[in-house]
């Protein structure tokens, strides 16, 4: 059950991450990283690894996008 919830959070984070790739909307990645961490925690408490891995990849992608855009020093 926690894995399904983690995947749902991950899909929501994915949607906002894709919107955050649009120029001038990169600030949205600052909001998606905490939600990704919540999804990562839910996935870590699950016995499956799918939700955890999805959220981990999304957190890394958001952090790289912020780093390249100058939002993360």
C-alpha positions in Angstrom: 0.0 0.0 0.0 2.8 2.4 0.8 4.5 1.6 -2.5 1.3 2.6 -4.4 1.1 5.8 -2.4 4.8 6.5 -3.1 4.2 5.9 -6.9 1.2 8.3 -6.9 3.3 11.0 -5.1 6.1 10.3 -7.7 3.7 10.7 -10.6 2.5 14.0 -9.2 6.1 15.2 -8.7 6.8 14.1 -12.3 4.0 16.2 -13.6 5.3 19.3 -11.7 8.9 18.5 -12.7 7.9 18.5 -16.4 6.1 21.8 -15.9 9.3 23.1 -14.1 11.4 22.5 -17.3 9.5 25.3 -19.0 11.7 28.5 -18.9 10.8 30.9 -16.1 9.0 28.1 -14.2 12.1 26.5 -12.7 11.1 27.8 -9.3 8.5 25.0 -9.3 11.4 22.5 -8.7 11.9 24.1 -5.3 8.4 22.8 -4.4 8.7 19.4 -6.0 11.9 18.4 -4.1 10.1 18.3 -0.7 7.2 16.3 -2.1 9.7 13.9 -3.7 11.4 13.5 -0.3 8.0 12.6 1.2 7.4 10.0 -1.6 11.0 8.7 -1.1 10.2 8.2 2.6 7.0 6.4 1.8 8.8 4.2 -0.7 11.5 3.5 1.9 9.0 2.2 4.3 7.5 -0.2 1.7 8.8 -3.6 0.9 9.0 -2.8 -2.8 11.6 -0.5 -4.4 9.7 1.0 -7.4 8.2 4.1 -5.6 11.5 4.8 -3.8 13.5 4.6 -7.0 11.1 6.8 -8.9 11.1 9.5 -6.3 14.9 9.3 -6.0 15.4 9.8 -9.7 13.0 12.7 -9.7 14.7 14.4 -6.8 18.1 14.1 -8.6 16.6 15.5 -11.9 15.1 18.5 -10.0 18.3 19.2 -8.2 20.3 19.1 -11.5 17.8 21.4 -13.1 18.1 23.8 -10.3 21.9 23.6 -10.3 22.0 24.3 -14.1 19.5 27.1 -13.8 21.5 28.8 -11.1 18.9 28.2 -8.4 21.1 25.9 -6.3 24.6 27.0 -5.3 
